[in-house]
C-alpha cells in the first residue's frame, strides 16, 4: 500500500517558483513538490480550527518524507511579463522607472491529473485526516493555481496509462538538466514547516530546516503539444457555496434580509449571468422546484434572532452547484446599492467556501470543510428559525392560528423533501414578536399583504437528525425562514 496524492488544476494552470530559483528565471516548478503540498495541508489544518492534536498532524505530514514517484500529464509552458512602477524617474526620461516581474506557469488540461505516489504505509486514520485537510486546500503555489487534491492509497491502471512516469532521480546530478524540488525530511516538525522565507533570509539559511532535496528530470513541454491555453469544460463537481463578507457602516439590519438578498442577486446577475441558478427559470420559463440559488444574509452571531441584528455576510447556496459563469459573476460583485450610492455595505471579496466535495476558495475564506462549522449545514434533530417563517397561504375560516402555521410548515417540509408527518417531526410555534422583518425585496414597498404574509418563529424537533440547510416558507430563497441548529 502507498499514499497516493492526486492533483487536478481546474483552471488549467499551475503557478509556482521552484525553491532556490529567482522568479524572473522564467522556469516554473513542475511537478509540485511534496514540501509545498505538506505546507498547504498544514495551512488548511490551522485555518479549519480542527481539534486534531499537533502530534497527529505531524505524524501524518511526515508520510510525505518517503520516496515519491511522479506521474505527470502532458504540459505546456508560458509566462506573463509585468512591469511594476518604481518611486523614481527613469534616467533621462520624464516618466517613472519600472521593474520587470515574470509570472511563469505550467499549462495542463483541466481534466488531467498529476499523481504523486509516496512509498509510505499510512493508517486509515491518517488517510482520513489528510483527506479532510486536502478538501480545504483551494490553491497551490500562487493564488491563481486553483487545485483539487485527492488523497488515497490506490491508483487505477487506467489513470496511469494516461500519464508519463518520471524516471527515478538516482542517476541524476545537479550538473544535469534537472528540476530541484523539496520534500520533508523524516523528522520534520510543524515549526519547520511553518517557517517563512523572511525568517530564512534573516538567518542566512538557503534551505528550510526539516527539508531534503529531491531531483527530478526537467520536464520540458512537448513540441507541438496541443495543451489548451485556456481551460475547457470538463465534467467535475461544481461548487455550491459562496460567502461574501459585507463591510461598511452602517451594516444592514437582519430585518432587511430580503432587501439585501435581492441586492446581492441583482449585483451577481449584473455580471451577465442569466442562468438557471440565478433566475430560477429555464429557457421555457417554467419555474423550478427550489433548484435555484438561495441568497441568505446572516448576522455575525447566529444566536440572535432580533430584526435589529446586523448582517455581516451573505451566503449564496445552490444545491445543484454553480457553473463557471456563475462563479465569475459572484466573484465580480463589488458593491451593493444600499442607502446612498458609494456607501456601505460592500462585499469585501469573494470568499472560497467549502460544502461537499468541491473547494472554491480564496485567502479570505470564512468557514471550513466541516459542515458543522457552518451552522446552517449541520446535522441535528432540533432546528429553530433565525428569521421567521412567512406564510404563502390564506388562513381557513375557523382554523386557529396555531393550526394554520403548523399546516404551512408541514406543507413546506413535504415540498422540500423533509420529514413532515406528525410522528416524524414536532412543530412548535414560537409566538414571540417577529415584527420588523420585511416581506418585500424592494426597500420602498410597504408590507400591505394583509393575512397572506404572516410571520412567526418556529421550532422543529425531528425524530431523526436532519442535515441542513432548512429553509422554509415564502421568500426562503431571500433570507426568510432560515433555520439554525439548536441544542436539546
C-alpha positions as CSV (number, residue, x, y, z in Angstrom):
1,X,0.0,0.0,0.0
2,X,1.2,3.5,-0.7
3,X,-0.1,7.1,-0.2
4,X,-1.4,8.5,-3.5
5,X,-1.8,12.3,-3.9
6,X,-3.8,13.3,-7.0
7,X,-3.7,16.9,-8.1
8,X,-6.1,18.5,-10.7
9,X,-5.9,22.1,-11.7
10,X,-9.5,23.1,-12.8
11,X,-8.3,26.4,-14.4
12,X,-5.6,24.6,-16.4
13,X,-2.6,26.4,-14.9
14,X,0.0,25.9,-12.1
15,X,1.9,29.0,-11.0
16,X,4.9,28.3,-8.7
17,X,8.6,29.1,-8.5
18,X,11.0,26.3,-7.5
19,X,12.9,26.7,-4.3
20,X,16.2,28.4,-4.8
21,X,15.3,29.9,-8.2
22,X,14.6,33.6,-8.9
23,X,11.1,34.3,-10.2
24,X,12.4,36.1,-13.3
25,X,14.3,33.0,-14.5
26,X,11.0,32.1,-16.1
27,X,11.2,28.4,-15.0
28,X,8.1,27.3,-13.1
29,X,8.2,24.4,-10.6
30,X,7.0,21.1,-12.1
31,X,5.9,18.7,-10.8
32,X,4.6,20.2,-7.5
33,X,7.0,19.5,-4.7
34,X,6.0,17.4,-1.6
35,X,7.3,20.2,0.6
36,X,4.8,22.7,-0.9
37,X,1.9,20.1,-0.5
38,X,2.8,19.5,3.1
39,X,2.8,23.2,3.9
40,X,-0.6,23.6,2.1
41,X,-2.1,20.8,4.2
42,X,-0.7,22.3,7.4
43,X,-2.2,25.7,6.5
44,X,-5.6,24.0,6.0
45,X,-5.3,22.5,9.4
46,X,-4.6,25.9,11.0
47,X,-7.5,27.5,9.1
48,X,-10.1,24.9,9.9
49,X,-9.6,25.1,13.7
50,X,-9.6,21.3,13.8
51,X,-9.4,19.7,17.3
52,X,-6.9,17.1,16.0
53,X,-3.7,17.2,18.1
54,X,-0.5,18.6,16.6
55,X,1.4,15.3,17.1
56,X,-1.2,13.5,15.0
57,X,-1.0,16.1,12.2
58,X,2.8,16.0,12.3
59,X,2.9,12.2,12.0
60,X,0.5,12.3,9.0
61,X,2.6,15.0,7.2
62,X,5.8,13.1,7.7
63,X,4.4,10.4,5.4
64,X,5.4,12.8,2.5
65,X,9.0,12.3,3.5
66,X,9.0,8.9,1.9
67,X,10.4,8.4,-1.6
68,X,8.0,9.7,-4.3
69,X,7.2,8.5,-7.8
70,X,5.8,11.3,-10.0
71,X,3.2,10.5,-12.8
72,X,2.7,13.6,-14.9
73,X,0.4,14.5,-17.8
74,X,1.2,16.5,-21.0
75,X,2.1,20.0,-20.2
76,X,2.9,23.3,-21.8
77,X,4.8,26.4,-20.5
78,X,4.0,30.1,-20.5
79,X,4.7,33.3,-18.8
80,X,3.4,36.8,-18.4
81,X,5.6,39.9,-18.1
82,X,4.5,42.7,-15.7
83,X,6.3,46.0,-15.4
84,X,5.9,47.5,-11.9
85,X,6.4,51.2,-11.4
86,X,9.2,52.4,-9.1
87,X,9.2,55.5,-7.0
88,X,11.9,57.2,-9.1
89,X,12.2,58.7,-12.5
90,X,13.7,56.8,-15.4
91,X,17.2,58.2,-16.3
92,X,16.9,60.8,-19.0
93,X,13.1,60.3,-19.3
94,X,10.2,62.2,-18.0
95,X,8.4,59.1,-16.6
96,X,8.7,56.7,-13.8
97,X,11.1,53.8,-14.0
98,X,9.8,50.2,-13.9
99,X,11.0,46.8,-12.9
100,X,10.2,43.5,-14.6
101,X,8.3,40.7,-12.8
102,X,7.6,37.5,-14.6
103,X,4.7,35.2,-13.8
104,X,5.7,31.8,-15.2
105,X,3.3,28.9,-15.2
106,X,2.7,25.4,-16.5
107,X,-0.4,24.7,-18.5
108,X,-2.3,21.4,-18.1
109,X,-5.6,20.1,-19.4
110,X,-8.1,20.7,-16.6
111,X,-9.1,17.1,-16.6
112,X,-5.6,15.6,-16.4
113,X,-4.3,14.5,-13.0
114,X,-0.8,14.8,-11.7
115,X,-0.1,11.9,-9.3
116,X,2.4,11.6,-6.5
117,X,2.8,8.0,-5.4
118,X,4.5,8.1,-2.0
119,X,6.1,4.9,-0.7
120,X,4.6,5.1,2.7
121,X,2.2,2.9,4.7
122,X,-0.5,5.2,6.1
123,X,-3.1,4.1,8.6
124,X,-6.8,4.6,7.9
125,X,-6.9,7.5,10.4
126,X,-4.0,9.2,8.7
127,X,-5.7,8.9,5.3
128,X,-8.9,10.3,6.7
129,X,-7.2,13.2,8.3
130,X,-5.2,14.1,5.1
131,X,-8.3,13.8,3.0
132,X,-10.2,16.2,5.2
133,X,-7.3,18.7,5.1
134,X,-6.9,18.3,1.3
135,X,-10.6,19.2,0.8
136,X,-9.8,22.6,2.3
137,X,-6.8,23.4,0.1
138,X,-8.0,25.9,-2.6
139,X,-4.8,26.7,-4.4
140,X,-1.2,25.6,-4.6
141,X,1.7,28.0,-5.3
142,X,0.2,31.3,-6.4
143,X,-3.4,32.0,-5.7
144,X,-4.2,31.7,-9.4
145,X,-3.4,28.0,-9.2
146,X,-6.8,26.6,-8.1
147,X,-6.4,23.0,-7.2
148,X,-8.4,19.9,-6.3
149,X,-6.5,17.5,-4.1
150,X,-7.5,13.9,-3.5
151,X,-5.8,11.6,-1.1
152,X,-6.0,7.8,-1.3
153,X,-4.0,4.6,-1.2
154,X,-4.5,3.1,-4.7
155,X,-4.3,4.3,-8.2
156,X,-6.0,2.7,-11.2
157,X,-4.2,1.4,-14.2
158,X,-6.5,3.4,-16.4
159,X,-5.2,6.7,-14.9
160,X,-1.6,5.6,-15.0
161,X,-1.8,4.7,-18.7
162,X,-2.7,8.3,-19.4
163,X,0.3,9.7,-17.6
164,X,4.1,9.6,-18.0
165,X,6.2,8.4,-15.1
166,X,9.3,10.5,-14.4
167,X,12.4,8.3,-14.1
168,X,13.9,7.9,-10.7
169,X,16.5,10.5,-9.6
170,X,19.1,8.0,-8.5
171,X,21.3,8.7,-11.5
172,X,20.7,12.4,-11.7
173,X,23.0,15.1,-10.5
174,X,22.8,18.8,-10.2
175,X,25.1,19.2,-13.2
176,X,22.5,17.7,-15.5
177,X,19.3,19.4,-16.6
178,X,17.2,18.6,-13.5
179,X,14.4,20.2,-11.6
180,X,15.3,20.9,-7.9
181,X,12.4,20.1,-5.6
182,X,12.0,19.9,-1.8
183,X,10.4,17.2,0.3
184,X,10.0,17.0,4.1
185,X,12.7,15.1,6.0
186,X,11.7,12.1,8.0
187,X,11.9,14.0,11.3
188,X,10.3,17.3,10.1
189,X,8.4,19.3,12.7
190,X,5.4,21.6,12.3
191,X,7.5,24.5,13.3
192,X,9.9,23.8,10.5
193,X,7.1,23.6,8.0
194,X,5.7,27.0,9.2
195,X,9.0,28.8,8.6
196,X,8.8,31.8,6.2
197,X,11.2,33.0,3.5
198,X,11.7,36.2,5.5
199,X,12.8,34.2,8.5
200,X,15.2,32.2,6.4
201,X,16.8,35.4,5.0
202,X,17.2,36.8,8.4
203,X,19.1,33.7,9.4
204,X,21.0,33.5,6.2
205,X,19.7,29.9,5.6
206,X,19.4,28.8,2.0
207,X,17.2,25.7,2.5
208,X,14.4,25.3,5.1
209,X,15.3,23.2,8.1
210,X,13.5,19.9,8.1
211,X,13.6,19.6,4.3
212,X,15.6,17.5,1.9
213,X,16.4,18.0,-1.8
214,X,14.6,15.9,-4.4
215,X,15.9,15.9,-8.0
216,X,13.7,15.1,-10.9
217,X,14.4,15.4,-14.6
218,X,13.4,18.7,-16.1
219,X,10.1,18.1,-17.9
220,X,10.0,20.4,-20.9
221,X,6.8,21.0,-22.8
222,X,6.3,18.6,-25.7
223,X,6.9,20.1,-29.1
224,X,3.7,20.7,-30.9
225,X,1.7,20.0,-27.8
226,X,-2.0,20.6,-28.0
227,X,-2.3,21.7,-24.4
228,X,-5.1,24.3,-24.2
229,X,-4.0,27.8,-23.2
230,X,-7.4,28.3,-21.6
231,X,-9.3,25.7,-19.7
232,X,-12.2,23.9,-21.4
233,X,-15.2,22.4,-19.8
234,X,-14.7,19.1,-18.1
235,X,-17.1,17.0,-16.1
236,X,-16.4,17.7,-12.5
237,X,-18.2,18.6,-9.3
238,X,-19.3,22.2,-9.1
239,X,-19.0,24.4,-6.0
240,X,-22.3,25.0,-4.3
241,X,-21.5,27.7,-1.8
242,X,-20.1,31.2,-1.8
243,X,-19.7,33.5,1.1
244,X,-19.5,37.3,0.7
245,X,-18.4,39.4,3.7
246,X,-20.1,42.8,4.0
247,X,-18.1,45.8,5.3
248,X,-19.1,49.4,5.8
249,X,-21.1,51.5,8.2
250,X,-23.8,51.1,9.0
251,X,-24.4,47.5,8.2
252,X,-27.9,46.5,7.2
253,X,-30.4,45.0,9.7
254,X,-31.4,41.4,9.8
255,X,-35.0,42.6,9.3
256,X,-34.0,43.8,5.9
257,X,-32.6,40.4,4.8
258,X,-34.8,40.1,1.8
259,X,-33.7,43.5,0.5
260,X,-30.0,42.7,1.0
261,X,-30.5,39.3,-0.7
262,X,-32.1,40.9,-3.7
263,X,-29.3,43.4,-3.9
264,X,-26.7,40.6,-4.0
265,X,-28.7,38.7,-6.6
266,X,-29.1,41.7,-8.8
267,X,-25.4,42.5,-8.5
268,X,-24.4,39.0,-9.5
269,X,-26.9,39.0,-12.4
270,X,-25.4,42.3,-13.5
271,X,-22.2,40.4,-14.3
272,X,-24.1,38.9,-17.3
273,X,-25.1,35.6,-15.8
274,X,-28.8,34.7,-16.7
275,X,-28.6,31.1,-15.7
276,X,-31.0,28.7,-14.0
277,X,-29.2,29.1,-10.6
278,X,-29.6,32.9,-10.7
279,X,-33.1,33.2,-12.3
280,X,-34.9,30.0,-11.2
281,X,-36.2,29.5,-14.7
282,X,-35.2,27.5,-17.7
283,X,-35.5,28.8,-21.3
284,X,-39.1,27.7,-21.4
285,X,-39.8,30.0,-18.4
286,X,-41.0,27.0,-16.3
287,X,-40.2,27.7,-12.7
288,X,-38.1,25.1,-11.0
289,X,-38.8,23.5,-7.6
290,X,-36.2,25.1,-5.4
291,X,-33.3,24.1,-7.7
292,X,-32.0,27.7,-8.0
293,X,-29.8,29.6,-5.6
294,X,-30.6,30.7,-2.1
295,X,-29.4,34.2,-1.1
296,X,-29.1,34.1,2.7
297,X,-27.9,37.2,4.6
298,X,-26.6,36.3,8.0
299,X,-25.6,38.1,11.2
300,X,-22.1,37.7,12.7
301,X,-23.6,35.6,15.5
302,X,-26.4,33.2,14.8
303,X,-27.7,33.2,18.4
304,X,-29.6,36.4,17.9
305,X,-33.0,36.5,16.1
306,X,-33.9,40.1,16.5
307,X,-34.7,42.2,13.4
308,X,-32.2,44.7,14.6
309,X,-29.2,42.4,14.5
310,X,-26.7,43.5,11.8
311,X,-25.8,41.5,8.7
312,X,-22.1,41.0,8.0
313,X,-22.1,38.2,5.4
314,X,-24.2,36.8,2.6
315,X,-24.2,33.1,1.9
316,X,-25.2,32.0,-1.6
317,X,-26.0,28.3,-1.8
318,X,-27.3,26.3,-4.8
319,X,-27.9,22.6,-4.3
320,X,-27.1,21.8,-8.0
321,X,-23.8,23.7,-7.8
322,X,-22.6,26.8,-9.7
323,X,-21.3,26.9,-13.3
324,X,-18.1,28.7,-14.2
325,X,-20.1,31.6,-15.5
326,X,-21.9,31.9,-12.2
327,X,-18.7,31.7,-10.1
328,X,-17.2,34.5,-12.1
329,X,-20.4,36.6,-11.6
330,X,-20.2,36.0,-7.8
331,X,-16.6,37.0,-7.8
332,X,-17.4,40.2,-9.6
333,X,-19.8,41.5,-7.0
334,X,-18.1,44.6,-5.8
335,X,-20.7,47.0,-4.4
336,X,-24.3,46.9,-3.1
337,X,-26.6,49.8,-3.6
338,X,-27.7,50.3,0.0
339,X,-28.8,53.7,1.1
340,X,-26.9,56.3,-0.9
341,X,-24.5,55.1,-3.7
342,X,-20.9,55.0,-2.6
343,X,-21.8,54.0,1.0
344,X,-21.8,50.5,2.6
345,X,-22.2,47.7,2.8
346,X,-19.6,46.4,0.3
347,X,-18.7,42.8,-0.3
348,X,-15.1,42.7,0.9
349,X,-14.2,39.9,-1.5
350,X,-15.5,36.6,-2.8
351,X,-14.5,34.0,-0.2
352,X,-14.0,30.4,-1.0
353,X,-16.5,28.2,0.6
354,X,-16.5,24.5,1.2
355,X,-19.6,22.4,1.1
356,X,-19.4,18.8,0.0
357,X,-16.7,17.7,-2.3
358,X,-15.5,20.9,-4.1
359,X,-13.5,23.9,-2.9
360,X,-13.8,27.4,-4.4
361,X,-11.5,29.3,-2.1
362,X,-9.5,32.4,-1.6
363,X,-7.4,33.6,1.3
364,X,-10.4,35.3,2.8
365,X,-12.3,32.0,3.3
366,X,-14.6,32.4,6.3
367,X,-15.6,28.8,7.1
368,X,-14.3,25.2,7.0
369,X,-14.9,22.0,5.2
370,X,-16.7,20.6,8.2
371,X,-20.4,21.4,7.7
372,X,-20.9,21.7,11.5
373,X,-18.6,24.7,11.4
374,X,-21.0,26.5,9.0
375,X,-24.1,26.0,11.3
376,X,-26.7,26.2,8.5
377,X,-25.3,22.9,7.2
378,X,-25.1,21.0,10.5
379,X,-26.9,17.7,11.1
380,X,-29.1,17.7,14.1
381,X,-32.6,16.9,15.4
382,X,-33.7,20.3,16.6
383,X,-33.9,23.4,14.4
384,X,-35.1,26.9,15.2
385,X,-35.8,29.9,13.0
386,X,-33.2,32.6,12.7
387,X,-35.6,34.6,10.6
388,X,-39.3,34.0,10.8
389,X,-41.2,31.6,8.5
390,X,-43.5,33.6,6.2
391,X,-46.8,32.1,5.1
392,X,-47.8,31.9,1.4
393,X,-51.4,30.8,2.1
394,X,-54.6,32.3,3.5
395,X,-55.9,31.0,6.8
396,X,-59.1,29.0,6.5
397,X,-62.2,30.0,8.3
398,X,-62.4,28.6,11.9
399,X,-58.8,27.5,11.7
400,X,-56.8,28.6,14.7
401,X,-53.5,30.5,14.3
402,X,-51.6,27.5,15.8
403,X,-53.1,25.0,13.4
404,X,-52.6,27.4,10.4
405,X,-48.9,27.9,11.0
406,X,-48.3,24.2,11.7
407,X,-50.1,23.3,8.4
408,X,-48.0,25.8,6.5
409,X,-44.7,24.4,7.9
410,X,-45.7,20.8,7.3
411,X,-46.6,21.6,3.7
412,X,-43.3,23.3,3.2
413,X,-41.4,20.4,4.7
414,X,-43.1,18.0,2.3
415,X,-42.4,20.2,-0.6
416,X,-38.7,20.4,0.2
417,X,-38.4,16.6,0.8
418,X,-38.1,16.9,4.6
419,X,-40.0,14.6,7.0
420,X,-43.4,16.2,7.6
421,X,-45.7,13.6,9.3
422,X,-46.6,14.1,12.9
423,X,-44.6,11.1,14.0
424,X,-41.5,12.3,12.1
425,X,-41.4,16.0,13.3
426,X,-42.8,18.0,16.1
427,X,-43.7,21.6,15.2
428,X,-43.8,24.3,17.9
429,X,-44.9,27.8,17.1
430,X,-42.9,30.5,19.0
431,X,-45.3,33.4,19.4
432,X,-42.6,36.0,20.4
433,X,-42.6,39.1,18.2
434,X,-41.5,38.7,14.6
435,X,-42.1,42.4,13.8
436,X,-39.5,44.4,11.8
437,X,-38.9,41.8,9.1
438,X,-39.6,42.9,5.6
439,X,-41.7,40.8,3.2
440,X,-40.7,42.7,0.0
441,X,-37.5,42.7,-1.9
442,X,-38.0,46.3,-2.9
443,X,-37.0,48.6,0.0
444,X,-39.5,51.2,-0.9
445,X,-42.5,48.9,-0.8
446,X,-44.6,48.7,2.4
447,X,-46.0,45.4,3.6
448,X,-49.7,45.6,2.7
449,X,-50.2,41.9,2.0
450,X,-52.6,41.5,5.0
451,X,-53.0,37.9,6.1
452,X,-51.1,36.4,3.2
453,X,-47.6,37.2,4.5
454,X,-47.9,36.5,8.2
455,X,-44.7,35.7,10.0
456,X,-43.7,33.8,13.1
457,X,-40.8,31.9,14.6
458,X,-40.9,28.1,14.6
459,X,-39.0,25.3,16.4
460,X,-38.8,21.8,14.7
461,X,-37.9,18.6,16.5
462,X,-37.2,15.7,14.1
463,X,-37.3,12.1,15.2
464,X,-34.0,11.5,13.3
465,X,-31.2,14.0,12.7
466,X,-31.7,16.1,9.6
467,X,-28.9,17.8,7.6
468,X,-29.3,21.4,6.8
469,X,-29.9,23.8,5.4
470,X,-33.5,24.0,6.5
471,X,-35.2,26.9,4.6
472,X,-39.0,27.1,4.6
473,X,-41.8,29.5,3.7
474,X,-42.3,32.4,1.3
475,X,-39.1,34.2,0.4
476,X,-37.0,31.4,1.8
477,X,-34.7,32.0,-1.2
478,X,-34.1,35.5,0.1
479,X,-33.3,35.0,3.7
480,X,-36.7,34.5,5.5
481,X,-37.5,31.1,7.0
482,X,-33.8,30.3,7.7
483,X,-33.3,27.7,10.4
484,X,-30.3,27.2,12.6
485,X,-29.4,24.2,14.8
486,X,-30.4,24.3,18.5
487,X,-29.2,22.1,21.3
488,X,-31.7,20.0,23.1
